[in-house]
Amino acid sequence: MEQRTGEQKVRKETAGWKSGSGRGDRRRNWVDLCIILLTSGVVIAAYLAVMGGMSQSGSSGGSGGGAGEVSGGSLLLQTLLGALTEYGVFGLGITIVCAVRRESFRSFGLKWEKLGVTVLLSALACAPAFVSMLFRNEVHSYLLFQTVNFTKQVLEAGFPVSLVGMVIIAVSWGFFEGFSYVVIAERVNRLFPVRRVWLNAGAAAGGAICLVVHAVLGLAPETFVVGLCDFIIIYGMLAVRDYTGNAWGCVLIYFFFWNALV
């Protein structure tokens, strides 16, 4: 009887660790979230400090040499510096966590299985935002990553600058911005597992983080409707990822919708 009780206890602890309910695993998940959020916070603070310093130097009556030097820099170098900032906010923290925990990006759902249904359901999550933009007459053009400041300049530069520049933009503003929410939501769901398909703590946390980050960077939605639509996109794409096990919908939304439609 004592031996059987001990075996049941071991099985219970093992099951708890796999589901994220074990004490040690919960601590690791909290640490991972802190690493991700603190890394993003430090990069955002540094970005705001640099931008604030540049605006003060520009308004203090200094010589125009600084502006000329910046405008005369390499377009690819400027694009890379901007991409590194974007990566610092959305990609550096999850890269550190995955490296420390020895988790591959592919293990979070970057696979071919159920890709079609994932894309379809993720597109439905974008429908309220698209309808809202049509209603406000804000749909004027479509171009991949046209909301990124460097895209049009990179495309006008011609080959091979356009190819290299668009790869840099796609990796930072496309892949890592979308995929970061997958890793964060995974950690949150391990801490607060919910047994219902479309009731998802990680998706809710991802939507809230999106609104906070955009507000800090000066990209806050101007109306409640726009903010609600943004939340629906993040919540929907993460809930779809949890439902299908495929994470590509979260990435493709940033490729073909969020950064492309203006």
C-alpha positions as CSV (number, residue, x, y, z in Angstrom):
1,M,0.0,0.0,0.0
2,E,2.8,2.4,0.9
3,Q,4.7,1.6,-2.3
4,R,1.5,2.3,-4.4
5,T,0.9,5.6,-2.7
6,G,4.5,6.7,-3.4
7,E,4.1,5.8,-7.1
8,Q,0.9,7.7,-7.3
9,K,2.6,10.7,-5.7
10,V,5.4,10.6,-8.2
11,R,3.0,10.4,-11.1
12,K,1.0,13.3,-9.8
13,E,4.1,15.5,-9.4
14,T,5.3,14.6,-12.9
15,A,1.9,15.5,-14.4
16,G,1.9,18.7,-12.5
17,W,5.3,19.7,-13.9
18,K,4.2,19.0,-17.4
19,S,1.1,21.0,-17.1
20,G,2.9,24.0,-15.5
21,S,1.3,23.5,-12.1
22,G,4.4,22.3,-10.3
23,R,6.0,24.8,-7.9
24,G,9.4,24.7,-9.5
25,D,7.9,25.0,-13.0
26,R,5.7,27.9,-11.9
27,R,8.7,29.7,-10.6
28,R,10.6,29.2,-13.9
29,N,7.6,30.6,-15.8
30,W,7.4,33.7,-13.6
31,V,11.2,34.2,-14.1
32,D,10.8,33.8,-17.8
33,L,8.0,36.4,-18.0
34,C,10.1,38.8,-15.9
35,I,13.0,38.4,-18.2
36,I,10.9,39.1,-21.3
37,L,9.1,42.1,-19.8
38,L,12.2,43.6,-18.2
39,T,14.2,43.3,-21.4
40,S,11.5,45.0,-23.4
41,G,11.1,47.7,-20.8
42,V,14.8,48.5,-20.8
43,V,14.9,48.7,-24.6
44,I,11.8,50.9,-24.7
45,A,13.3,53.2,-22.0
46,A,16.6,53.5,-23.9
47,Y,14.7,54.2,-27.1
48,L,12.7,57.0,-25.5
49,A,15.8,58.4,-23.8
50,V,17.7,58.6,-27.1
51,M,14.7,60.1,-29.0
52,G,14.2,62.6,-26.2
53,G,17.9,63.6,-26.4
54,M,17.7,63.9,-30.1
55,S,14.6,66.1,-30.0
56,Q,16.2,68.4,-27.3
57,S,19.4,68.8,-29.3
58,G,17.4,69.6,-32.4
59,S,15.4,72.2,-30.6
60,S,18.3,73.8,-28.8
61,G,19.6,75.7,-31.8
62,G,22.5,73.4,-32.5
63,S,24.3,73.3,-35.8
64,G,22.7,71.4,-38.7
65,G,25.7,69.1,-39.1
66,G,24.1,66.4,-37.0
67,A,21.0,66.1,-39.1
68,G,23.1,66.0,-42.3
69,E,25.2,63.3,-40.9
70,V,22.2,61.2,-40.0
71,S,20.5,61.6,-43.4
72,G,23.7,60.8,-45.2
73,G,24.2,57.4,-43.5
74,S,23.7,54.1,-45.2
75,L,20.0,53.2,-45.7
76,L,20.7,49.6,-44.8
77,L,22.5,50.7,-41.6
78,Q,19.6,52.9,-40.6
79,T,17.2,50.1,-41.3
80,L,19.3,47.6,-39.3
81,L,19.5,50.0,-36.4
82,G,15.7,50.4,-36.4
83,A,15.3,46.6,-36.7
84,L,17.6,46.0,-33.8
85,T,15.4,48.3,-31.7
86,E,12.3,46.5,-32.8
87,Y,14.0,43.1,-32.0
88,G,15.1,44.4,-28.6
89,V,11.5,45.2,-27.7
90,F,9.9,42.1,-29.1
91,G,12.6,39.5,-29.8
92,L,15.5,39.7,-27.4
93,G,13.7,38.6,-24.3
94,I,12.1,35.6,-25.9
95,T,15.4,34.6,-27.5
96,I,17.1,34.7,-24.1
97,V,14.4,32.7,-22.5
98,C,14.3,30.1,-25.2
99,A,18.1,29.8,-25.2
100,V,18.3,29.4,-21.4
101,R,15.4,26.8,-21.4
102,R,16.7,25.1,-24.5
103,E,13.4,25.5,-26.3
104,S,13.4,25.8,-30.1
105,F,11.1,28.3,-31.7
106,R,9.6,25.4,-33.7
107,S,8.3,23.8,-30.5
108,F,5.9,26.7,-30.1
109,G,3.9,25.7,-33.2
110,L,5.9,26.8,-36.2
111,K,4.8,23.8,-38.3
112,W,2.8,22.9,-41.4
113,E,0.1,20.9,-39.6
114,K,-3.3,22.7,-39.6
115,L,-1.8,25.7,-41.4
116,G,-4.9,26.3,-43.6
117,V,-7.4,26.4,-40.8
118,T,-5.0,28.5,-38.7
119,V,-4.7,31.1,-41.4
120,L,-8.5,31.2,-41.9
121,L,-9.4,31.6,-38.2
122,S,-6.6,34.2,-37.8
123,A,-8.0,36.1,-40.7
124,L,-11.4,36.1,-39.0
125,A,-9.8,37.7,-35.9
126,C,-8.8,40.6,-38.2
127,A,-12.3,41.1,-39.6
128,P,-13.5,43.6,-37.0
129,A,-10.5,45.8,-37.4
130,F,-10.8,45.7,-41.2
131,V,-14.5,46.6,-41.1
132,S,-13.8,49.4,-38.6
133,M,-11.1,50.8,-41.0
134,L,-13.5,50.6,-43.9
135,F,-16.2,52.4,-41.9
136,R,-13.7,55.2,-41.0
137,N,-12.5,55.4,-44.6
138,E,-8.9,54.5,-43.5
139,V,-8.2,51.9,-46.2
140,H,-6.2,53.6,-48.9
141,S,-3.4,51.3,-50.0
142,Y,-1.9,47.9,-49.5
143,L,1.8,47.1,-49.3
144,L,3.8,44.7,-47.1
145,F,5.3,46.5,-44.2
146,Q,4.4,50.0,-45.5
147,T,3.7,51.1,-41.9
148,V,7.5,50.7,-41.2
149,N,9.3,53.9,-41.8
150,F,12.1,52.3,-43.8
151,T,10.1,50.2,-46.3
152,K,9.4,52.6,-49.1
153,Q,12.9,54.0,-49.1
154,V,14.3,50.4,-49.1
155,L,12.1,49.4,-52.1
156,E,13.0,52.5,-54.0
157,A,16.7,51.8,-53.5
158,G,16.7,48.9,-55.9
159,F,18.3,45.5,-55.9
160,P,20.2,44.3,-53.8
161,V,19.5,46.9,-51.1
162,S,15.8,46.3,-51.5
163,L,16.1,42.6,-51.0
164,V,18.4,42.8,-48.0
165,G,16.4,45.6,-46.4
166,M,13.1,43.8,-46.8
167,V,14.5,40.7,-45.2
168,I,15.7,42.7,-42.2
169,I,12.3,44.4,-41.9
170,A,10.4,41.1,-42.3
171,V,12.4,39.4,-39.6
172,S,12.0,42.2,-37.0
173,W,8.7,43.8,-37.7
174,G,7.1,40.6,-39.1
175,F,8.3,37.5,-37.4
176,F,9.5,38.6,-34.0
177,E,6.7,41.1,-33.3
178,G,4.1,38.4,-33.9
179,F,6.0,35.4,-32.5
180,S,6.8,37.2,-29.2
181,Y,3.2,37.1,-28.2
182,V,3.2,33.3,-28.7
183,V,6.0,32.7,-26.2
184,I,4.5,35.1,-23.6
185,A,1.0,33.6,-23.9
186,E,2.5,30.1,-23.5
187,R,4.1,31.1,-20.2
188,V,0.9,32.8,-19.0
189,N,-1.2,29.7,-19.9
190,R,1.2,27.5,-18.0
191,L,0.7,29.6,-14.9
192,F,-3.0,30.0,-15.3
193,P,-4.3,27.0,-17.2
194,V,-7.9,27.3,-18.4
195,R,-9.8,24.2,-19.7
196,R,-12.1,26.1,-22.1
197,V,-11.0,26.4,-25.7
198,W,-11.7,30.1,-26.3
199,L,-11.2,31.3,-22.7
200,N,-7.5,32.0,-22.8
201,A,-5.5,33.7,-20.1
202,G,-2.4,34.0,-22.3
203,A,-4.3,35.5,-25.1
204,A,-5.8,38.1,-22.8
205,A,-2.4,39.0,-21.4
206,G,-1.0,39.3,-24.9
207,G,-3.8,41.7,-25.9
208,A,-3.2,43.8,-22.8
209,I,0.6,43.9,-23.4
210,C,0.1,45.0,-27.0
211,L,-2.0,47.9,-26.0
212,V,0.4,49.0,-23.3
213,V,3.5,48.7,-25.5
214,H,1.8,50.7,-28.3
215,A,0.7,53.4,-25.8
216,V,4.2,53.8,-24.5
217,L,5.6,54.1,-28.0
218,G,3.1,56.7,-28.9
219,L,1.0,54.4,-31.1
220,A,-2.0,54.2,-28.7
221,P,-5.4,53.7,-30.4
222,E,-7.3,57.0,-30.5
223,T,-10.7,55.5,-29.9
224,F,-12.2,52.7,-27.8
225,V,-13.3,50.9,-31.0
226,V,-9.8,50.8,-32.4
227,G,-8.4,49.6,-29.1
228,L,-11.0,46.9,-28.9
229,C,-10.3,45.8,-32.5
230,D,-6.6,45.6,-31.7
231,F,-7.3,43.5,-28.6
232,I,-9.5,41.2,-30.6
233,I,-6.7,40.6,-33.2
234,I,-4.2,39.6,-30.5
235,Y,-6.6,37.6,-28.4
236,G,-8.0,35.9,-31.5
237,M,-4.7,34.9,-33.1
238,L,-3.4,33.5,-29.8
239,A,-6.6,31.6,-29.1
240,V,-6.3,30.2,-32.6
241,R,-2.8,29.1,-31.9
242,D,-3.9,27.4,-28.7
243,Y,-6.7,25.7,-30.6
244,T,-4.8,24.4,-33.6
245,G,-1.3,24.2,-32.2
246,N,0.0,26.2,-35.1
247,A,1.6,29.6,-34.5
248,W,2.1,30.8,-38.0
249,G,-1.2,32.8,-37.9
250,C,0.3,35.1,-35.3
251,V,3.3,35.8,-37.5
252,L,1.4,36.1,-40.8
253,I,-1.0,38.7,-39.4
254,Y,1.9,41.1,-39.0
255,F,3.1,40.3,-42.5
256,F,-0.1,40.6,-44.4
257,F,-2.5,42.7,-42.3
258,W,-1.3,44.8,-39.4
259,N,1.8,46.3,-41.1
260,A,0.5,46.2,-44.6
261,L,-2.9,48.0,-44.7
262,V,-3.1,51.7,-44.6
